[in-house]
Amino acid sequence: MAYAYPAPQGPADPTSVMGRRIGAFFIDAGVATFAFILIFVPLATRRTVDETLHLPGCHRKLDNDTQVECDNRQVVNIGDTVYEADGGPTFGLDVAFSFVYFGLLPGLTGATLGKLLTGIRVVDQSGTRAGIGRSMLRWLVFAVDGPFTLFLCGLLTSLLSKGHRRLGDMAAGTYVVATASVGRPVVFASVAPLYAGAPHPMGAAPPPPPQSQPQWDPARNTYVQWDPASGRYFEWDAASQTWR
């Protein structure tokens, strides 16, 4: 009589965290916006519209009497009041904050505040913290994944690529995984598909079950099982009566 072991659950993809990544993105965007405001306000000077128009490189926006824009200066218009600051120092401090928050912090801890709150981390192939070098390269390529392509490049590559990697991840050799997967190698199943419920040959005694139930694989003519602790597949060797 033919019979089969119940099919075990296949290994979960540790990088399948796109919902969390999108949530982390919006949290981090809020953090960055708040930080940029804190940088801008102490450096800004409050002026009227007419006073601002006397500054070199400042002019009215087209078809708008109250909105002012300036070359090489950061400007915030609130009603008839204009807050303006030298673009050099503010831009430099904004870049410095981005360097620390999006580059250095994930390299040291594996996460920004957004990733920490949503339970995801940036790791290398071995599942360990990516390190400062990889994290910095990942941050630099974000210019292409993000603002240069209106964030479409990063979104599409993360959704469609194996391992859900944007260009920054591909360049730096990093992955974004669930916190529970940190410390485990980032692996993807490479064995032939397992056929749940497939019977083993008549008269072939099943091997002693290990910690999780094995499953008959017709392509290998033996039992296979996934070991989450090592992140690998094992198959039953009938000759030696061992898993290998």
Beta strands, then each sheet from edge to edge (+ up, - down):
strand 1: 45-48
strand 2: 58-60
strand 3: 68-70
strand 4: 73-78
strand 5: 81-86
strand 6: 120-124
strand 7: 174-178
strand 8: 215-217
strand 9: 222-227
strand 10: 232-237
strand 11: 242-243
sheet 1: 1+ 5- 4+
sheet 2: 2+ 3-
sheet 3: 6+ 7-
sheet 4: 8+ 9- 10+ 11-
end
